[in-house]
Amino acid sequence: MICKPDRPFPASALALVFVLAGCTQSVGAPAEAFIPGSPETVRLITEATKVAGTGEFAQAGELLDAALDAEPENPAVWVAVSRLRYRGGEHLEALDASARALELGPRYGGALLLKAQLVRDAHGLAASIPWYEAASQAEPHSPEIWLDYAATLGDLGHNRAMLDTLDQLREIAPQTPRANLLTAVLAARAGNTVLARSLLERSGAVNAGVPAALMLDALISMEQGNLSSAAERLEMLLQRQPDNLRARELLARAWLMGGREVQVTARFGDEASADSTSPYLAMLVGRAHERLGERDKAALWLERAHAQPAAQRRVLPVKVGLPPPTAEVRRAALAGDWGRAATITASLQKRFPGSADVAALSGDVALGQGDARRALTFYASAAQVRRSWPLSRKAIGAYRMVGDDNAADVLLMRHLAGDPGNIDAALMLAARSLAWGDAPRARLLLDHVRALGGANDLTYRALEQQIAAKQTT
């Protein structure tokens, strides 16, 4: 899971901040931890986990039903049920199963780890730390717990604590390849590309197709001037994550740096004209047209890049690799047929009533129809499971549309508190601080953004100018 802020990249791409939690496991992935129970129950859980990994969720469900029949009060069975439900899109049902697991095993490491991951997704990084501490104490010999704990500490910017946690991991499991990936990201943040590359290769994560590893490999390649290799890795990443805005921006940048302006305009020209564009991508397309001598087209993109962002983006582009229902809804939205989009999401709600993804998509459609209050209801449902920045950003916009700036500001501050490495959120709060007349707070937030590598952001520069203007008046 790579963080995807709509912002320009700093002069050194390696100054970017990674979401390290994506280097380990997601809520839906099984933890390689101690499984209590009879040999038969352990076998059923293990087999269900393997089967679910191949996408055979129905067969996995049958195996777990048998495990529940055998040991209905075994917390490990409920953890496996929760993870299966999550992977199958039954997110709200997964929360219920997780609560049952924790009720039955309040000191079971697997249940505590699952709770930590769910809290991290829904309430932010900081809120999950006590649960990771509890999980590591309950099951101190679980590599998965220590890996996830270390990644979360790194995302919070607690690098020293992260390294200490990785040291704990190496004491119990010296040969843990994914620990090398986490350490590689820290080395890259520090600008040590040689060490980062060595650790990345030792991790084996690139060959395994781990998104964070593909992104890191691309960034290192760009830093070392190997633009073709970087573009190749980014294409691989976009096949797995077609909506990864950072990867699209970085691919456009790699092509532009490599003199492949035609590819930039051909691949991203239509995208940059959509409502979902970022200022940086529009700027890259503009620069490509400029280099091709197409100054009229370049002017349109550069004007868009420097324009104030819309209060709320309503239409998202259709990309290769999206789930068919999502692509169908987006096609309807791009055609302006919000009625059809609403019909599709209503059908999805009936089929998948517990899906946070369907709730978020339904919120997008409601917002596109101009019904911000209804959109907020859907967004609130989705946020019970995952309060991602795109979701929070849309909810903030919806609150402002209904005139509830207080709720929008509270949500913004809460999101940044839980995700302090989020440059977009920090810039948004800095802008709000200036609007309140609190220039000192805005200055502190901009200093924070600079430390994160976001000083080249167009919004950052504009806010810097506003603060300077206030100081001279």
Secondary structure as UniProt FT lines:
FT   HELIX           13..15
FT   HELIX           20..23
FT   TURN            27..28
FT   HELIX           39..53
FT   TURN            54..55
FT   HELIX           57..70
FT   TURN            72..73
FT   HELIX           75..87
FT   TURN            88..89
FT   HELIX           91..104
FT   TURN            106..107
FT   HELIX           109..123
FT   HELIX           125..138
FT   TURN            140..141
FT   HELIX           143..155
FT   TURN            156..157
FT   HELIX           159..172
FT   HELIX           177..189
FT   TURN            190..191
FT   HELIX           193..203
FT   TURN            204..209
FT   HELIX           211..223
FT   TURN            224..225
FT   HELIX           227..240
FT   TURN            242..243
FT   HELIX           245..257
FT   TURN            258..259
FT   HELIX           261..272
FT   TURN            275..276
FT   HELIX           279..291
FT   TURN            292..293
FT   HELIX           295..306
FT   TURN            320..321
FT   HELIX           324..334
FT   TURN            335..336
FT   HELIX           338..351
FT   TURN            353..354
FT   HELIX           356..368
FT   TURN            369..370
FT   HELIX           372..383
FT   TURN            384..385
FT   HELIX           389..401
FT   TURN            402..403
FT   HELIX           405..418
FT   TURN            420..421
FT   HELIX           423..436
FT   HELIX           439..451
FT   TURN            452..453
FT   TURN            455..456
FT   HELIX           458..472
//
